[in-house]
Amino acid sequence: MSQSFADDVRASLAQSGMSASSSAGMGLVSNARTIDGYAREADVVEKYFMMPDQGGNCIIRTAEGAPAGLLDEAEMPATVVAADFAMSLDEREKRCGLDYLGGALDAIR
């Protein structure tokens, strides 16, 4: 993704994954060049002329039927961020997400 659109794209997303500040509490350091989040607008990809790129620095997720107001927040809740990490192909991210979710479940019990 072109860096000229980076701030606008970030503003169009509810931050998650490596873009979320809660990633630090999961043992991961956020990366300023990485953009990861849930789209607030259905047309964000077209609006910023984005194309699929497996090696790109931007992950745009969708959440159809998300609870009212959830996507209005700057960031997704830490448990959602952890769930996104748990589904990552990167083993370190996956382990950090699973560990966080396991701890959250233990705290509930």
N, CA, C and O atoms as a MOPAC input file, in Angstrom:
PM7 MOZYME 1SCF
protein

 N      0.83400 1    -1.17100 1     0.00000 1
 C      0.00000 1     0.00000 1     0.00000 1
 C      0.87800 1     1.23300 1     0.00000 1
 O      1.91500 1     1.27000 1     0.66100 1
 N      0.46800 1     2.21500 1    -0.72500 1
 C      1.19400 1     3.47100 1    -0.79000 1
 C      1.16100 1     4.17300 1     0.56700 1
 O      0.10000 1     4.30100 1     1.17800 1
 N      2.30800 1     4.62000 1     1.02900 1
 C      2.38300 1     5.31800 1     2.31700 1
 C      1.61600 1     6.64100 1     2.29400 1
 O      1.25800 1     7.16500 1     3.34900 1
 N      1.36200 1     7.17900 1     1.11400 1
 C      0.61800 1     8.43100 1     1.03500 1
 C     -0.82000 1     8.26900 1     1.52700 1
 O     -1.46000 1     9.25000 1     1.90500 1
 N     -1.32900 1     7.04000 1     1.52300 1
 C     -2.68200 1     6.77100 1     1.99500 1
 C     -2.72100 1     6.20600 1     3.41200 1
 O     -3.80300 1     6.02100 1     3.97000 1
 N     -1.56300 1     5.93000 1     4.00100 1
 C     -1.49200 1     5.18600 1     5.26400 1
 C     -2.35600 1     5.79200 1     6.37400 1
 O     -3.12600 1     5.07000 1     7.00800 1
 N     -2.24700 1     7.07500 1     6.61800 1
 C     -3.02000 1     7.69500 1     7.70300 1
 C     -4.51900 1     7.62800 1     7.42800 1
 O     -5.30900 1     7.39300 1     8.34300 1
 N     -4.91200 1     7.83400 1     6.17400 1
 C     -6.33300 1     7.77200 1     5.82300 1
 C     -6.87900 1     6.35000 1     5.96900 1
 O     -7.99800 1     6.15700 1     6.44500 1
 N     -6.08900 1     5.36000 1     5.56100 1
 C     -6.51400 1     3.97300 1     5.69500 1
 C     -6.65100 1     3.63000 1     7.17300 1
 O     -7.64900 1     3.03300 1     7.57700 1
 N     -5.66100 1     3.99900 1     7.98400 1
 C     -5.74400 1     3.73100 1     9.43000 1
 C     -7.00700 1     4.33900 1    10.02800 1
 O     -7.66300 1     3.70900 1    10.85800 1
 N     -7.34900 1     5.53600 1     9.62200 1
 C     -8.53700 1     6.21200 1    10.15000 1
 C     -9.82700 1     5.51100 1     9.72400 1
 O    -10.86900 1     5.69700 1    10.35200 1
 N     -9.76300 1     4.71700 1     8.67200 1
 C    -10.92900 1     3.98900 1     8.17200 1
 C    -11.11200 1     2.64000 1     8.85700 1
 O    -12.06200 1     1.91700 1     8.55700 1
 N    -10.20200 1     2.29400 1     9.78000 1
 C    -10.21100 1     0.98300 1    10.40900 1
 C    -10.29000 1     1.08200 1    11.92400 1
 O     -9.82400 1     2.05000 1    12.52500 1
 N    -10.88400 1     0.07200 1    12.52400 1
 C    -10.77300 1    -0.14500 1    13.96800 1
 C     -9.54200 1    -1.03400 1    14.11600 1
 O     -9.57000 1    -2.19900 1    13.71800 1
 N     -8.47200 1    -0.50300 1    14.68000 1
 C     -7.17500 1    -1.16600 1    14.70800 1
 C     -7.21300 1    -2.52000 1    15.40900 1
 O     -7.92200 1    -2.70700 1    16.39800 1
 N     -6.43600 1    -3.45500 1    14.87500 1
 C     -6.31300 1    -4.79200 1    15.44900 1
 C     -4.91300 1    -5.30200 1    15.14400 1
 O     -4.11300 1    -4.59200 1    14.53300 1
 N     -4.61000 1    -6.52200 1    15.56000 1
 C     -3.32400 1    -7.13600 1    15.24900 1
 C     -2.15500 1    -6.25900 1    15.64300 1
 O     -2.16700 1    -5.64200 1    16.70900 1
 N     -1.14800 1    -6.20000 1    14.79200 1
 C      0.06600 1    -5.44900 1    15.09900 1
 C     -0.15900 1    -3.94400 1    15.12300 1
 O      0.72700 1    -3.21100 1    15.56200 1
 N     -1.29600 1    -3.46100 1    14.67300 1
 C     -1.59800 1    -2.03400 1    14.73800 1
 C     -2.19000 1    -1.62400 1    16.08200 1
 O     -2.21400 1    -0.43800 1    16.41200 1
 N     -2.66000 1    -2.57900 1    16.84800 1
 C     -3.32300 1    -2.28100 1    18.11500 1
 C     -2.31000 1    -2.10100 1    19.24000 1
 O     -1.32400 1    -2.83300 1    19.32000 1
 N     -2.55700 1    -1.13700 1    20.09400 1
 C     -1.65200 1    -0.90300 1    21.22100 1
 C     -1.66600 1    -2.07700 1    22.19700 1
 O     -0.68500 1    -2.29300 1    22.90900 1
 N     -2.75700 1    -2.83500 1    22.24300 1
 C     -2.83500 1    -3.97800 1    23.15300 1
 C     -1.89000 1    -5.10800 1    22.74900 1
 O     -1.68800 1    -6.04000 1    23.52700 1
 N     -1.31100 1    -5.04500 1    21.55900 1
 C     -0.36500 1    -6.08900 1    21.14100 1
 C      0.85000 1    -6.13100 1    22.06800 1
 O      1.44600 1    -7.19100 1    22.25800 1
 N      1.21700 1    -4.98900 1    22.64400 1
 C      2.36300 1    -4.94100 1    23.55900 1
 C      2.10100 1    -5.79000 1    24.80400 1
 O      3.01600 1    -6.43500 1    25.31500 1
 N      0.87100 1    -5.79600 1    25.29200 1
 C      0.51800 1    -6.59200 1    26.45100 1
 C      0.47600 1    -8.08500 1    26.16100 1
 O      0.32600 1    -8.89500 1    27.07500 1
 N      0.60700 1    -8.44500 1    24.89900 1
 C      0.61000 1    -9.85400 1    24.49500 1
 C      2.01100 1   -10.31500 1    24.14400 1
 O      2.20700 1   -11.43800 1    23.67900 1
 N      2.98500 1    -9.44200 1    24.37100 1
 C      4.37300 1    -9.80700 1    24.10700 1
 C      4.85100 1    -9.48200 1    22.70700 1
 O      5.90500 1    -9.95600 1    22.28200 1
 N      4.08900 1    -8.67900 1    21.98800 1
 C      4.47100 1    -8.30300 1    20.62300 1
 C      4.65000 1    -6.79400 1    20.54500 1
 O      3.94600 1    -6.04300 1    21.22000 1
 N      5.57200 1    -6.36300 1    19.73900 1
 C      5.81600 1    -4.93300 1    19.55700 1
 C      5.14600 1    -4.50300 1    18.26100 1
 O      5.41400 1    -5.06000 1    17.19600 1
 N      4.27100 1    -3.50400 1    18.36200 1
 C      3.57000 1    -3.06300 1    17.15600 1
 C      4.56100 1    -2.47700 1    16.16100 1
 O      5.62200 1    -1.97500 1    16.53300 1
 N      4.19600 1    -2.55200 1    14.91200 1
 C      5.03400 1    -2.08300 1    13.82400 1
 C      4.33100 1    -0.90300 1    13.17300 1
 O      3.21700 1    -1.04600 1    12.66900 1
 N      4.96700 1     0.25500 1    13.17800 1
 C      4.34600 1     1.47300 1    12.64800 1
 C      4.02600 1     1.36300 1    11.15900 1
 O      3.11700 1     2.03800 1    10.67600 1
 N      4.74900 1     0.53500 1    10.43200 1
 C      4.49200 1     0.39300 1     8.99300 1
 C      3.35300 1    -0.57300 1     8.70100 1
 O      2.81400 1    -0.57700 1     7.59400 1
 N      2.98600 1    -1.38100 1     9.66900 1
 C      1.91200 1    -2.35300 1     9.47300 1
 C      0.56700 1    -1.71200 1     9.76100 1
 O      0.40700 1    -0.99300 1    10.74700 1
 N     -0.38100 1    -1.97400 1     8.90700 1
 C     -1.75500 1    -1.50800 1     9.09800 1
 C     -2.63100 1    -2.74800 1     9.15700 1
 O     -2.63400 1    -3.56700 1     8.23800 1
 N     -3.37500 1    -2.87400 1    10.24800 1
 C     -4.20800 1    -4.05200 1    10.45300 1
 C     -5.45900 1    -3.59700 1    11.19200 1
 O     -5.37100 1    -2.96700 1    12.24600 1
 N     -6.60300 1    -3.91300 1    10.64500 1
 C     -7.82700 1    -3.52600 1    11.32900 1
 C     -9.07800 1    -3.94600 1    10.59400 1
 O     -9.03900 1    -4.52900 1     9.51100 1
 N    -10.18600 1    -3.62500 1    11.23000 1
 C    -11.51000 1    -3.95100 1    10.69900 1
 C    -12.08800 1    -2.74000 1     9.98800 1
 O    -12.11400 1    -1.63600 1    10.53200 1
 N    -12.55200 1    -2.96000 1     8.76200 1
 C    -13.07200 1    -1.87400 1     7.93600 1
 C    -14.36300 1    -1.31100 1     8.51600 1
 O    -15.28300 1    -2.05200 1     8.86200 1
 N    -14.41000 1    -0.00500 1     8.61300 1
 C    -15.64200 1     0.68600 1     9.01600 1
 C    -16.52400 1     0.94700 1     7.81100 1
 O    -17.74200 1     1.08200 1     7.93200 1
 N    -15.88900 1     1.01800 1     6.63900 1
 C    -16.58800 1     1.31100 1     5.38500 1
 C    -16.40100 1     0.14200 1     4.43700 1
 O    -15.30200 1    -0.40100 1     4.32800 1
 N    -17.45100 1    -0.24600 1     3.75900 1
 C    -17.39100 1    -1.39500 1     2.85100 1
 C    -16.45900 1    -1.15100 1     1.66400 1
 O    -15.92600 1    -2.10200 1     1.09100 1
 N    -16.26300 1     0.10300 1     1.29500 1
 C    -15.50000 1     0.40100 1     0.08100 1
 C    -14.07200 1     0.86700 1     0.34500 1
 O    -13.46800 1     1.48400 1    -0.53200 1
 N    -13.51500 1     0.59600 1     1.51400 1
 C    -12.18200 1     1.11000 1     1.85300 1
 C    -11.11600 1     0.62900 1     0.86500 1
 O    -10.20300 1     1.39000 1     0.54200 1
 N    -11.20500 1    -0.59400 1     0.38400 1
 C    -10.21300 1    -1.11500 1    -0.55400 1
 C    -10.25300 1    -0.33800 1    -1.86500 1
 O     -9.21500 1     0.06600 1    -2.38800 1
 N    -11.44400 1    -0.13400 1    -2.38700 1
 C    -11.58400 1     0.60500 1    -3.64400 1
 C    -11.24700 1     2.08400 1    -3.46100 1
 O    -10.63100 1     2.70200 1    -4.33000 1
 N    -11.64800 1     2.63000 1    -2.34800 1
 C    -11.43700 1     4.06000 1    -2.07400 1
 C     -9.95500 1     4.44100 1    -2.12200 1
 O     -9.60100 1     5.52900 1    -2.57400 1
 N     -9.10000 1     3.53700 1    -1.65400 1
 C     -7.66500 1     3.82500 1    -1.61000 1
 C     -6.86700 1     3.04500 1    -2.64400 1
 O     -5.64800 1     2.91500 1    -2.53400 1
 N     -7.56700 1     2.52500 1    -3.65000 1
 C     -6.93300 1     1.87400 1    -4.80400 1
 C     -5.99900 1     0.73300 1    -4.37900 1
 O     -4.88700 1     0.61100 1    -4.89200 1
 N     -6.45200 1    -0.08200 1    -3.45900 1
 C     -5.63900 1    -1.18100 1    -2.95000 1
 C     -5.86600 1    -2.44200 1    -3.76700 1
 O     -6.93500 1    -2.64700 1    -4.34100 1
 N     -4.83500 1    -3.28400 1    -3.80800 1
 C     -4.89400 1    -4.54800 1    -4.53400 1
 C     -4.36100 1    -5.64500 1    -3.62300 1
 O     -3.53500 1    -5.37100 1    -2.75300 1
 N     -4.81700 1    -6.88700 1    -3.80600 1
 C     -4.28400 1    -7.98500 1    -2.99800 1
 C     -2.77100 1    -8.11600 1    -3.17000 1
 O     -2.25100 1    -8.05600 1    -4.28400 1
 N     -2.07800 1    -8.29600 1    -2.04500 1
 C     -0.62800 1    -8.43500 1    -2.06200 1
 C     -0.23000 1    -9.26900 1    -0.85900 1
 O     -0.25400 1    -8.77900 1     0.27000 1
 N      0.13700 1   -10.52800 1    -1.08500 1
 C      0.48300 1   -11.44100 1     0.00600 1
 C      1.63700 1   -10.92400 1     0.84700 1
 O      1.72100 1   -11.25800 1     2.02900 1
 N      2.51700 1   -10.13100 1     0.29000 1
 C      3.66300 1    -9.60900 1     1.02800 1
 C      3.45800 1    -8.18400 1     1.49700 1
 O      4.40000 1    -7.54100 1     1.96100 1
 N      2.24400 1    -7.68400 1     1.38300 1
 C      1.96500 1    -6.29400 1     1.72600 1
 C      1.96700 1    -6.02700 1     3.22300 1
 O      2.07600 1    -6.94900 1     4.03100 1
 N      1.84600 1    -4.76700 1     3.57700 1
 C      1.89900 1    -4.35300 1     4.97800 1
 C      0.53100 1    -3.94400 1     5.51600 1
 O      0.44500 1    -3.28500 1     6.55200 1
 N     -0.53100 1    -4.32700 1     4.82700 1
 C     -1.87200 1    -3.90700 1     5.23400 1
 C     -2.82100 1    -5.10900 1     5.23100 1
 O     -2.93600 1    -5.83700 1     4.24500 1
 N     -3.49400 1    -5.29100 1     6.37000 1
 C     -4.50500 1    -6.34100 1     6.49000 1
 C     -5.82100 1    -5.66200 1     6.80600 1
 O     -5.94700 1    -4.97400 1     7.81900 1
 N     -6.79400 1    -5.85500 1     5.94300 1
 C     -8.11600 1    -5.28400 1     6.17900 1
 C     -9.07700 1    -6.43300 1     6.41800 1
 O     -9.21800 1    -7.33400 1     5.59100 1
 N     -9.72800 1    -6.38100 1     7.55700 1
 C    -10.66600 1    -7.41900 1     7.96300 1
 C    -12.08700 1    -6.85400 1     7.90000 1
 O    -12.28500 1    -5.63900 1     7.92400 1
 N    -13.05700 1    -7.74100 1     7.82100 1
 C    -14.45400 1    -7.32200 1     7.87200 1
 C    -15.13900 1    -8.06000 1     9.01100 1
 O    -14.72700 1    -9.15300 1     9.39900 1
 N    -16.17900 1    -7.45400 1     9.53400 1
 C    -16.92800 1    -8.06600 1    10.63700 1
 C    -18.40600 1    -7.79500 1    10.42300 1
 O    -18.99200 1    -6.91700 1    11.05700 1
 N    -19.00000 1    -8.56600 1     9.51900 1
 C    -20.42900 1    -8.40700 1     9.28100 1
 C    -21.19400 1    -8.76800 1    10.53900 1
 O    -20.89000 1    -9.76500 1    11.19400 1
 N    -22.17200 1    -7.96900 1    10.87000 1
 C    -22.99500 1    -8.24400 1    12.03800 1
 C    -22.31100 1    -7.93600 1    13.35800 1
 O    -22.73700 1    -8.42600 1    14.40400 1
 N    -21.25300 1    -7.13000 1    13.32600 1
 C    -20.56600 1    -6.75700 1    14.57000 1
 C    -21.52700 1    -5.97900 1    15.46500 1
 O    -22.38100 1    -5.24400 1    14.97000 1
 N    -21.38900 1    -6.13800 1    16.78500 1
 C    -22.26100 1    -5.39000 1    17.70200 1
 C    -22.18500 1    -3.88200 1    17.44200 1
 O    -21.13400 1    -3.35100 1    17.08400 1
 N    -23.29700 1    -3.22200 1    17.62500 1
 C    -23.37300 1    -1.77500 1    17.39000 1
 C    -22.28900 1    -1.04800 1    18.17100 1
 O    -22.09500 1    -1.29500 1    19.36100 1
 N    -21.60100 1    -0.16700 1    17.50300 1
 C    -20.59000 1     0.66700 1    18.13200 1
 C    -19.20200 1     0.05600 1    18.19100 1
 O    -18.23300 1     0.77900 1    18.42400 1
 N    -19.07000 1    -1.24900 1    17.98700 1
 C    -17.76700 1    -1.89700 1    18.10100 1
 C    -16.75900 1    -1.32500 1    17.10900 1
 O    -15.61200 1    -1.06700 1    17.47100 1
 N    -17.17500 1    -1.12900 1    15.87800 1
 C    -16.25700 1    -0.61300 1    14.86200 1
 C    -16.05800 1     0.89000 1    14.95800 1
 O    -15.23600 1     1.45500 1    14.23700 1
 N    -16.80400 1     1.54300 1    15.84200 1
 C    -16.63900 1     2.98500 1    16.03600 1
 C    -15.43800 1     3.30100 1    16.92300 1
 O    -14.96100 1     4.43600 1    16.93800 1
 N    -14.95200 1     2.31800 1    17.65100 1
 C    -13.80300 1     2.51400 1    18.54000 1
 C    -12.51400 1     2.59600 1    17.72000 1
 O    -12.45100 1     2.09800 1    16.59600 1
 N    -11.49600 1     3.22500 1    18.29100 1
 C    -10.20300 1     3.33700 1    17.60700 1
 C     -9.54900 1     1.97500 1    17.44500 1
 O     -8.89600 1     1.70400 1    16.43800 1
 N     -9.73100 1     1.11400 1    18.45200 1
 C     -9.14300 1    -0.22100 1    18.41800 1
 C    -10.17500 1    -1.25600 1    18.81900 1
 O    -11.13200 1    -0.96700 1    19.53700 1
 N     -9.95900 1    -2.45000 1    18.34400 1
 C    -10.79200 1    -3.57100 1    18.75300 1
 C    -10.39500 1    -3.96100 1    20.17900 1
 O     -9.27000 1    -3.69200 1    20.59800 1
 N    -11.31100 1    -4.59800 1    20.93200 1
 C    -10.96100 1    -5.06100 1    22.27700 1
 C     -9.78500 1    -6.03900 1    22.21900 1
 O     -9.56700 1    -6.70900 1    21.21000 1
 N     -9.03600 1    -6.10800 1    23.31500 1
 C     -7.84100 1    -6.95400 1    23.35900 1
 C     -8.14600 1    -8.41400 1    23.01600 1
 O     -7.32100 1    -9.08500 1    22.39600 1
 N     -9.31500 1    -8.91000 1    23.41000 1
 C     -9.63600 1   -10.30700 1    23.10100 1
 C     -9.81000 1   -10.52800 1    21.60000 1
 O     -9.47800 1   -11.60000 1    21.09300 1
 N    -10.31900 1    -9.54500 1    20.89500 1
 C    -10.44700 1    -9.64800 1    19.43600 1
 C     -9.06000 1    -9.60400 1    18.80400 1
 O     -8.76600 1   -10.36500 1    17.88300 1
 N     -8.20700 1    -8.70700 1    19.30400 1
 C     -6.82800 1    -8.63200 1    18.80900 1
 C     -6.13600 1    -9.97500 1    19.02000 1
 O     -5.45800 1   -10.47900 1    18.12400 1
 N     -6.31000 1   -10.54800 1    20.20800 1
 C     -5.70200 1   -11.84400 1    20.50800 1
 C     -6.24100 1   -12.94000 1    19.59100 1
 O     -5.48300 1   -13.80100 1    19.14400 1
 N     -7.53600 1   -12.91500 1    19.30900 1
 C     -8.12500 1   -13.91300 1    18.40300 1
 C     -7.54500 1   -13.76100 1    16.99600 1
 O     -7.30100 1   -14.75700 1    16.31600 1
 N     -7.32700 1   -12.52600 1    16.56200 1
 C     -6.70300 1   -12.30800 1    15.26000 1
 C     -5.29400 1   -12.87600 1    15.24700 1
 O     -4.88600 1   -13.51200 1    14.27400 1
 N     -4.54500 1   -12.64800 1    16.32700 1
 C     -3.19900 1   -13.22700 1    16.42000 1
 C     -3.26400 1   -14.75100 1    16.42100 1
 O     -2.43800 1   -15.41000 1    15.78900 1
 N     -4.23400 1   -15.30600 1    17.12100 1
 C     -4.35800 1   -16.76900 1    17.22800 1
 C     -4.58100 1   -17.41800 1    15.85900 1
 O     -4.27000 1   -18.59400 1    15.67200 1
 N     -5.10800 1   -16.66800 1    14.91900 1
 C     -5.34000 1   -17.19100 1    13.56600 1
 C     -4.21500 1   -16.84800 1    12.60100 1
 O     -4.29500 1   -17.16900 1    11.41600 1
 N     -3.17000 1   -16.19900 1    13.09700 1
 C     -2.05500 1   -15.77500 1    12.25300 1
 C     -1.26400 1   -16.96700 1    11.73400 1
 O     -1.22200 1   -18.01900 1    12.37100 1
 N     -0.64700 1   -16.80000 1    10.59100 1
 C      0.25600 1   -17.80800 1    10.04800 1
 C      1.64100 1   -17.70700 1    10.69400 1
 O      2.43100 1   -18.64900 1    10.63200 1
 N      1.92500 1   -16.56100 1    11.31200 1
 C      3.18800 1   -16.36400 1    12.00900 1
 C      3.11500 1   -17.08000 1    13.35900 1
 O      2.23400 1   -16.78500 1    14.16600 1
 N      4.02200 1   -18.00800 1    13.61000 1
 C      3.95700 1   -18.83600 1    14.82300 1
 C      4.06700 1   -18.02100 1    16.10500 1
 O      3.40600 1   -18.34300 1    17.09300 1
 N      4.87700 1   -16.98600 1    16.11000 1
 C      5.02300 1   -16.17300 1    17.32100 1
 C      3.73000 1   -15.42800 1    17.62000 1
 O      3.28100 1   -15.40100 1    18.76600 1
 N      3.13100 1   -14.82600 1    16.60300 1
 C      1.85600 1   -14.13600 1    16.78600 1
 C      0.78700 1   -15.11400 1    17.25900 1
 O      0.02100 1   -14.81300 1    18.17400 1
 N      0.74000 1   -16.29200 1    16.62900 1
 C     -0.25400 1   -17.29900 1    16.99100 1
 C     -0.10800 1   -17.68700 1    18.46300 1
 O     -1.09800 1   -17.73900 1    19.19200 1
 N      1.11700 1   -17.95700 1    18.90000 1
 C      1.36600 1   -18.36800 1    20.28100 1
 C      0.97500 1   -17.25600 1    21.25800 1
 O      0.35400 1   -17.53300 1    22.28500 1
 N      1.32700 1   -16.00600 1    20.95500 1
 C      0.97700 1   -14.88400 1    21.83500 1
 C     -0.54400 1   -14.72800 1    21.94200 1
 O     -1.06900 1   -14.47800 1    23.02700 1
 N     -1.24100 1   -14.87300 1    20.82900 1
 C     -2.69900 1   -14.77700 1    20.83600 1
 C     -3.34000 1   -15.89400 1    21.63100 1
 O     -4.24600 1   -15.65300 1    22.42900 1
 N     -2.87600 1   -17.11900 1    21.41800 1
 C     -3.42800 1   -18.26500 1    22.14900 1
 C     -3.13900 1   -18.16500 1    23.64900 1
 O     -3.99700 1   -18.48500 1    24.47200 1
 N     -1.93600 1   -17.72500 1    23.99900 1
 C     -1.59400 1   -17.56000 1    25.41800 1
 C     -2.47700 1   -16.50300 1    26.07700 1
 O     -2.94600 1   -16.69200 1    27.20000 1
 N     -2.70300 1   -15.39200 1    25.37700 1
 C     -3.54400 1   -14.33300 1    25.92800 1
 C     -4.97800 1   -14.83300 1    26.12600 1
 O     -5.58100 1   -14.60100 1    27.17400 1
 N     -5.51100 1   -15.51000 1    25.13000 1
 C     -6.87900 1   -16.02400 1    25.23400 1
 C     -6.99200 1   -17.07300 1    26.33200 1
 O     -7.99300 1   -17.11500 1    27.04700 1
 N     -5.97800 1   -17.91600 1    26.47200 1
 C     -5.96600 1   -18.90700 1    27.54100 1
 C     -5.98200 1   -18.24000 1    28.90900 1
 O     -6.69800 1   -18.68000 1    29.80800 1
 N     -5.19700 1   -17.18500 1    29.06800 1
 C     -5.18100 1   -16.43600 1    30.31800 1
 C     -6.51500 1   -15.76300 1    30.60500 1
 O     -6.96800 1   -15.72600 1    31.74900 1
 N     -7.14200 1   -15.23100 1    29.55600 1
 C     -8.45500 1   -14.59800 1    29.72800 1
 C     -9.49300 1   -15.61100 1    30.15900 1
 O    -10.32700 1   -15.32000 1    31.01700 1
 N     -9.45200 1   -16.80200 1    29.57400 1
 C    -10.38900 1   -17.86400 1    29.97900 1
 C    -10.13100 1   -18.30000 1    31.41800 1
 O    -11.07700 1   -18.51700 1    32.17500 1
 N     -8.86800 1   -18.43100 1    31.80100 1
 C     -8.53600 1   -18.81100 1    33.17600 1
 C     -9.04400 1   -17.76400 1    34.16600 1
 O     -9.50400 1   -18.11300 1    35.25400 1
 N     -8.96300 1   -16.49400 1    33.80000 1
 C     -9.43100 1   -15.41700 1    34.67400 1
 C    -10.94100 1   -15.46400 1    34.87500 1
 O    -11.44000 1   -15.07400 1    35.93100 1
 N    -11.66200 1   -15.93400 1    33.87900 1
 C    -13.12700 1   -16.03900 1    33.97500 1
 C    -13.52700 1   -17.20300 1    34.87400 1
 O    -14.51900 1   -17.13500 1    35.59900 1
 N    -12.73800 1   -18.26900 1    34.81200 1
 C    -13.06200 1   -19.47500 1    35.57200 1
 C    -12.84400 1   -19.22500 1    36.99900 1
 O    -13.05800 1   -20.11600 1    37.82100 1

